[in-house]
Amino acid sequence: MSKHGKGKLGEVFERLVEVMERLRSPEGCEWDRAQTHESLKPYLIEEAYEVLNAIDSGDDEELKEELGDVLLQVIFHAQIAAERGAFDIKDVIEVLTEKLIRRHPHVFGDAQGYSYARWEEIKAKEKGQKKRTSIGDVNHALPGLSLARRVQENAAGVGFDWTRIEDVWSKVHEEIEELKNTKSYEEIEEELGDLIFAIVNLSRFLNVDPETAVRKATEKFIQRFEKMERLIEMDGKKLEELPLEVLDQYWELAKEQQESKE
């Protein structure tokens, strides 16, 4: 086990569970006692995105803390379930452990090497489903870019995929041209969606996660915009009073200064 942390894993984890039990007890915290599976949904999503931010920051201390917050959500939901006699955290861990072993027969069994098709077949058997022949089991609650990538990965897993990245590039250019020639809102929405879907496919071939890429691009824009604002303020001017051509000059200056620090 890891040399980090104090105490044995079992003892540390048991203490965490006991703390949550105390918080939910009649002598515990009023806010914690009032929570339900439904009321906690926003926090689970929020904490997951906080982990993404911590990963992007490269700060291990921040990542450690945010992973703990996600773990808190798991413990919280398990405790609520235990109180209504459904399951407890031990059941959650056992189900996860068995699933990991079952889905990795090439590690814990006699299968030779990893197989995406076998992975999907095992998942289908677990859910009592017939073997899928196209996109498999997809969580439609995923963010759009992640959903698109997952669908494409599942289709590729059964052989329905481009064979050359050149063809993917061609598809992107094709969708751009189709978008240029649309007029109605409905057509624009459809063609723009097709273009984004094609770009997600390209990102998959380039081994880049599209969700991560667009988040980083957005963060870069925010940082550059804030830098531009500071430069304008240093010159005693107001951003909203400047014409676009002047703003473009400040933008390029902010870009140069930002890139010089990278």
FENUR-V152891 format. One record per residue. N is the residue number from 1. D_CENTER is the distance of its C-alpha to the mean C-alpha in whole Angstrom. Layout:
n->N d_center->D_CENTER
n->N d_center->D_CENTER
//
This chain:
n->1 d_center->28
n->2 d_center->26
n->3 d_center->29
n->4 d_center->27
n->5 d_center->27
n->6 d_center->30
n->7 d_center->32
n->8 d_center->31
n->9 d_center->27
n->10 d_center->29
n->11 d_center->31
n->12 d_center->28
n->13 d_center->26
n->14 d_center->29
n->15 d_center->29
n->16 d_center->26
n->17 d_center->27
n->18 d_center->30
n->19 d_center->29
n->20 d_center->27
n->21 d_center->30
n->22 d_center->32
n->23 d_center->30
n->24 d_center->30
n->25 d_center->33
n->26 d_center->36
n->27 d_center->37
n->28 d_center->33
n->29 d_center->31
n->30 d_center->32
n->31 d_center->28
n->32 d_center->27
n->33 d_center->29
n->34 d_center->29
n->35 d_center->25
n->36 d_center->24
n->37 d_center->21
n->38 d_center->21
n->39 d_center->21
n->40 d_center->18
n->41 d_center->16
n->42 d_center->15
n->43 d_center->15
n->44 d_center->12
n->45 d_center->10
n->46 d_center->11
n->47 d_center->11
n->48 d_center->8
n->49 d_center->7
n->50 d_center->10
n->51 d_center->9
n->52 d_center->7
n->53 d_center->10
n->54 d_center->12
n->55 d_center->11
n->56 d_center->12
n->57 d_center->15
n->58 d_center->16
n->59 d_center->18
n->60 d_center->18
n->61 d_center->20
n->62 d_center->17
n->63 d_center->15
n->64 d_center->17
n->65 d_center->18
n->66 d_center->14
n->67 d_center->14
n->68 d_center->17
n->69 d_center->16
n->70 d_center->13
n->71 d_center->16
n->72 d_center->18
n->73 d_center->16
n->74 d_center->17
n->75 d_center->21
n->76 d_center->21
n->77 d_center->20
n->78 d_center->22
n->79 d_center->25
n->80 d_center->25
n->81 d_center->25
n->82 d_center->28
n->83 d_center->30
n->84 d_center->31
n->85 d_center->31
n->86 d_center->28
n->87 d_center->27
n->88 d_center->26
n->89 d_center->24
n->90 d_center->26
n->91 d_center->25
n->92 d_center->22
n->93 d_center->22
n->94 d_center->25
n->95 d_center->23
n->96 d_center->20
n->97 d_center->22
n->98 d_center->24
n->99 d_center->21
n->100 d_center->20
n->101 d_center->24
n->102 d_center->25
n->103 d_center->22
n->104 d_center->23
n->105 d_center->27
n->106 d_center->27
n->107 d_center->26
n->108 d_center->28
n->109 d_center->30
n->110 d_center->33
n->111 d_center->30
n->112 d_center->30
n->113 d_center->27
n->114 d_center->24
n->115 d_center->24
n->116 d_center->21
n->117 d_center->23
n->118 d_center->24
n->119 d_center->21
n->120 d_center->21
n->121 d_center->24
n->122 d_center->24
n->123 d_center->21
n->124 d_center->23
n->125 d_center->26
n->126 d_center->24
n->127 d_center->24
n->128 d_center->27
n->129 d_center->26
n->130 d_center->28
n->131 d_center->27
n->132 d_center->24
n->133 d_center->26
n->134 d_center->23
n->135 d_center->19
n->136 d_center->19
n->137 d_center->17
n->138 d_center->14
n->139 d_center->13
n->140 d_center->14
n->141 d_center->12
n->142 d_center->8
n->143 d_center->8
n->144 d_center->11
n->145 d_center->10
n->146 d_center->7
n->147 d_center->10
n->148 d_center->13
n->149 d_center->12
n->150 d_center->12
n->151 d_center->15
n->152 d_center->16
n->153 d_center->15
n->154 d_center->17
n->155 d_center->20
n->156 d_center->20
n->157 d_center->21
n->158 d_center->24
n->159 d_center->25
n->160 d_center->25
n->161 d_center->23
n->162 d_center->25
n->163 d_center->27
n->164 d_center->27
n->165 d_center->25
n->166 d_center->28
n->167 d_center->28
n->168 d_center->24
n->169 d_center->25
n->170 d_center->28
n->171 d_center->26
n->172 d_center->24
n->173 d_center->27
n->174 d_center->29
n->175 d_center->26
n->176 d_center->27
n->177 d_center->31
n->178 d_center->30
n->179 d_center->28
n->180 d_center->31
n->181 d_center->34
n->182 d_center->32
n->183 d_center->34
n->184 d_center->33
n->185 d_center->30
n->186 d_center->29
n->187 d_center->29
n->188 d_center->27
n->189 d_center->24
n->190 d_center->25
n->191 d_center->25
n->192 d_center->22
n->193 d_center->20
n->194 d_center->22
n->195 d_center->21
n->196 d_center->18
n->197 d_center->17
n->198 d_center->20
n->199 d_center->18
n->200 d_center->14
n->201 d_center->17
n->202 d_center->18
n->203 d_center->15
n->204 d_center->15
n->205 d_center->19
n->206 d_center->18
n->207 d_center->15
n->208 d_center->13
n->209 d_center->9
n->210 d_center->10
n->211 d_center->7
n->212 d_center->8
n->213 d_center->11
n->214 d_center->12
n->215 d_center->10
n->216 d_center->13
n->217 d_center->16
n->218 d_center->15
n->219 d_center->16
n->220 d_center->19
n->221 d_center->20
n->222 d_center->20
n->223 d_center->22
n->224 d_center->24
n->225 d_center->25
n->226 d_center->26
n->227 d_center->28
n->228 d_center->30
n->229 d_center->31
n->230 d_center->32
n->231 d_center->34
n->232 d_center->36
n->233 d_center->36
n->234 d_center->38
n->235 d_center->40
n->236 d_center->41
n->237 d_center->40
n->238 d_center->37
n->239 d_center->34
n->240 d_center->35
n->241 d_center->39
n->242 d_center->38
n->243 d_center->38
n->244 d_center->36
n->245 d_center->37
n->246 d_center->38
n->247 d_center->34
n->248 d_center->33
n->249 d_center->35
n->250 d_center->34
n->251 d_center->30
n->252 d_center->32
n->253 d_center->33
n->254 d_center->30
n->255 d_center->28
n->256 d_center->31
n->257 d_center->31
n->258 d_center->27
n->259 d_center->27
n->260 d_center->30
n->261 d_center->28
n->262 d_center->26
//
